Amino acid sequence: SSIGGMVVRLAGVKATITKEIITTQYGTFIVADSCSGLGFFLTALTLGLSYALLFTTQWTLRWRIVATAAALSLVANWVRVVGLVLIGHH
């Protein structure tokens, strides 16, 4: 969440982000375990690995596909967290 926190601060919102608690001047958001992003991450890894094993034969390409899926899931989760904080702030 440190990247999400940095983006939120760059947007002009003073927020403190700890593990599952996001605090702004207008309120506190508690992120449930089911919304933590772990589900996104595991789903992306599963889809990336399945695609890589079914449609490619080179191991280096397979690793790149899985790494890209993992990175995209992290970025998507950060965008989601930042969006929720900005919506809650405004």
N, C-alpha and C positions, 0 to 999 in steps of 0.2 A: 504493500500500500504506500510505500514511500514515493513511488513515481506518481501514483494517484494523488497523494497529498501535495506533491510539488505542482502538479497541473492545477489542482484546485486553488492553491495559493496564487499561481500565475493568473488565474481568472479573477482574482481580486476578492476571494472569499477566505476569511480567516477561519481555518478549521484545524482541529487537532485530530489526527487519525492514529488510533492504537489498534491492536489486533482486530477486534470486532466492534469497536465503538468509534463513531465519527461525531465530533462535537463542533457545532458552529454557534454563532451568537444567537441564532434563532431556535436552536434545539439540539437534541442528541438523537442520533440514529444508531440503532443496534442491529448489526448485520447477523442474521440467523445463520446457523451452520449450513443450511441448505442453500443459502445465497452467497456462500463464501468464495465461490469461483472454482472450488475443487471439482465440482461436477462438470463445469466447462472444460477444465483441464483434462480430466480423465476421458471425457467424450472425445475431445480433439485428438488425444493420443490414440484412442481406440480406432477412430476413423482414419487417422493418418497411417497408422500401422496396417490396418486392413487394406487401404488403398495401395500402400507401398508393396505389400506382399502379393496382392492379387494382380497388379498391373505393371510392376517393374521387375527387372531381373538383376539390376546392378545394386550391390550393397551400398555404395556411396550415395546413389540416388535415393535409395530407401531411407537412409539416415537423414538426408536432407529433407525429405518429405515429412518425416516424423518430427524433426526439429522445427520445421516451419509451422506445422500444425500446433505444436506446443507454444511457440512464440505468438502465433496469432490468437490463441486462446487467452494468453496472458494480457495481450494488448486489448482484446475485446472486453475482458473483465475490468481493466483499468478505465476504459471508456465508459462502461456501465456504472462503475462506482462514481466517477467524476460527474456523469450526467445526473445521477440520483442526488448527489450533494448539491449540485447547482440548482436542480429543480426544487429541492427542499429549501434552499436558501432564498430563492426568489419567490 
